[in-house]
Each structure stands twice: as C-alpha cells, then as structure tokens.
Amino acid sequence: MRAAAVLVALCLAGCAHGRGDTLVFWTFGPEGDAVVKLLPEFERAHPEIRVEVQQLPLSAAHQKLLTAIAGDTAPDMAQLGNTWLPEMVALHALAPLQQRVAASAAVVPADYFASIWATNLSGGKLYGIPWYVDTRLLFYRSDLLKRAGFDAPPRDWAEWRRMLAALSHPARKVYGILLPTNEYEQLLSLALQQPDPLLRDDDTRGNFKSAGFRRALAFYVDTFRLQQAPVVTNVEVGNPWEEFGRGVYAFYFSGPWNVAEFHKRLPASEQGDWATAPLPGPDGPGAGLAGGASLVVFRASKRQRAAWALVEYLSQPRVQQRFYQLTGDMPPRRSSWDSPLLQDDAAMHAFRDQLERVKPTPAVPEWERIAVMMQQVAARAVAGELTVEQAAAEMDRRADGILAKRRSLLEARR
C-alpha cells in the first residue's frame, strides 16, 4: 500500500468522512483495486487532490449507501449501478452533472452508446457518467452448430428455436441452452426486444399483460417445456464452463466476464470451438439489456470540483482502455473500443455490435424489486404452476402493489 496520496480501505460504517480535504470515492467489488493503479497519473496532474478509495463488498453496498445518505455521511463520489441511480435521484442524493458536461472537453456525450448514456438521465437531467457497460448475449459452440447443419448463429427467434430443437437431447441430459431460472437478465433481455414498455401509466403500473411481454414470456417458458433448457438455478449448475466445453449446452446466455473465463478454463484444443453472437430478436437482430455502472457525485459533497476532475480523468478513452485491461469491464465510449486489446479478441466483437442496440430498464427506484418479482413468477410458469397468461396477470398485480406509493406521490403532485 502506497504511503502517498491514495489510501485504500475496507469501508466500515461511518467511514465516508474523509481526512481534511480528502476526496472519498466508494467502489463496489474489484473495480477499487483497478482504480488505485490508475490514480498515480491523476495525482501527478492534480497534486492538490488527495483521493481515498474505499472498497465495499457488493452485497452490502446498497444498504451502506442508504445508511450513509440518511446519516449525512455519504462519500464525495461513487460507482453506482445504473439501476440504482433512479433511487438515489429520488432521495435527492446526487448532484446534477449536465452543466459540467457542457463545459467539459473530456466527456463527449455523442461518443457514448446512446442507451447507456440514457440510463443516467432522470427527469431530463443528467446524474451520472457511464464508467463501464454490461449486456448479455449468446456464447455458442460453433462446432456443434455446424455438426447440426447450421453455418451461423441464429438471426431471429424462429431460427434459434430450430437450432435449440436440433441440439437438445434430454434423454442424454444434453440441452440447447443454459437459462438459470433464478436469473432475471435473460427473460428481461427478451422482453426488452418487444415494442411494448414494461411499465405503463407514467411507470406507475405493470405492463406484463401486454402482447409483447407475453410473447417473450411464452418463448422463454417454451424453451423449458420443450426440454431445450434444464430447469435448474445457477446454484445447481456445477461448472458451466466445463459443461459448455463438454457440449452439455450449445448456447450460454451470459455477459462479458465469461469471455475471460472461457479463454482461461477451456483447453487450447477447444478454444476454436466457441464464439459469441448478438441476441436474435423476434424478427431479426434483437435488443439487449443496458447494464453497467456509472460515476456519480453526491449533492452534499464539498469537493464536487475535485470529484468532477476525477470523473473526467476516468472517462478518457485511453484510461478506459487501461481499466478494461485491468478488470475486463467493457468501456462505454465507442472510441475506447479502438484498443487492440478489444479489436483483436474476436469474442468481443459481438458485444460491440450488441451495445448499439441495448435498451434501458424503466427508470424507477422500484425497478430491481420488480425485476426480481418478475423472475420469481416466471419460475412458477416454468414449473407449470401458472400459464403464461396467469403469470403475466400475477406480475401486473404484484408490480402494481410495488408501485402503489409511486402512484400516490404522482397523484399528490397533480
């Protein structure tokens, strides 16, 4: 640990108060280690700014943030999952950043993937700057597809269904795809490909009974009903990388972190047998989920100017490229993808393509609760306890309950 400007600590209750004029930056997960390695250059350019990076475990981060905001001990800036941003805005915890962006030469909105940038807008105001992005797409066994008579990954749902049917042999416990029933991102990605919004009436009620969502849910449930995916949770999957390598699954619906995992875990003799592909949509190339994390500045901070200087530094393409090298987190700026590290890895090309078609989830503080609820009800449909229509109606009923307070507040304002 360096004795100079950066102090790295495990953040405990009440630790957000910095030392003197120290800029306190909360990170969640391994990103904190990477930031420490990026800071020496920033310190040389800004010797007047002292930065303390405090790393919180992701499992405790949300509650720590809420506790800090309530107790007026929030950090100066933080890494924030973009699904958390609406909640922090509703608490009036974040500083708006539009004026700073307008005066900045380092942060160029047009260079960011449009839907990723949109996840940082709330009520027409900008509250975060994308730091890294995430989306889900298909990892697939190209050799198994070719053996089954397919020369390319699926381009639409009908073609995908034919592939899943040809590649599934449930009697031998071989399946077309792995879709853990306790992960909501897969169903959510299919739902975002529909023209119907997930919420209606100013985001105060569920819209799961819409024709689009029911179409997505039916495709998802049918994949299990036709025994093209095993009914398992991710806890029940022993080693998905090894099973993918053994051909237990021909498709794996997952995120960018698994590129490094497959490079690392599969033997050299199998490295040419897998690839990635953008998601097929109902009638052609499909949308994907706009995920990731952003950099935010807290409204109560007395060091907002210093925090913005660090945001600008971390937003530079060359710094984002170094960050990707350290973490594997994909950069949110198109120009940052010019790095040979990204260009030379064929598995990353599909992610670059998919990022042009990602869509954000509803910008309401309750969204994560709704997404978890959606998957819990969908799992009941997979188990045969509910029909698709019954499951959609149940999701609407529960979503309306979760959003009841939001409806009341909006009605009061009117």
Number of C-alpha atoms within 10 A of each C-alpha: 7 8 6 10 17 23 16 18 14 11 17 11 9 14 15 21 16 16 11 7 14 19 25 26 26 26 23 20 14 14 17 21 16 15 19 17 13 18 18 15 12 15 17 11 11 13 11 12 20 19 25 21 24 23 21 20 14 13 10 10 18 16 11 19 20 17 15 18 19 12 10 15 19 27 27 26 27 24 23 25 21 28 24 18 25 23 18 19 20 12 13 14 23 24 19 20 18 16 10 14 17 11 9 13 10 15 21 13 14 10 14 20 21 19 18 30 22 20 28 26 21 17 8 9 14 21 24 28 31 28 25 23 21 21 22 24 25 22 28 23 22 20 18 19 21 12 10 12 11 16 12 10 23 23 18 16 18 15 17 18 17 12 21 24 16 17 23 21 15 15 8 8 13 20 25 27 25 25 26 21 22 16 16 19 22 20 21 20 24 24 25 24 25 20 11 16 18 21 21 14 9 9 18 20 21 25 24 26 20 20 13 20 25 20 17 22 24 18 18 21 22 17 22 20 17 13 20 26 26 22 17 13 14 14 9 10 13 9 11 16 19 15 15 21 20 13 18 22 29 27 29 22 18 18 15 20 13 15 18 11 11 20 14 12 14 17 12 10 7 15 14 11 15 20 21 24 21 24 30 23 23 20 12 14 17 22 26 30 26 28 24 22 26 26 27 30 29 22 18 17 20 12 19 17 12 21 24 20 16 21 23 18 20 23 24 17 22 16 16 25 25 19 22 20 15 16 16 18 20 25 27 28 27 15 15 21 21 14 16 9 13 20 13 11 10 12 19 20 17 17 23 20 13 22 25 17 20 24 21 19 22 17 20 21 19 17 21 15 11 21 18 15 18 22 20 18 21 28 22 16 24 23 15 12 13 16 16 26 16 14 24 23 19 20 24 22 15 17 24 20 16 19 20 13 12 19 18 12 10 11 9 8 7 6
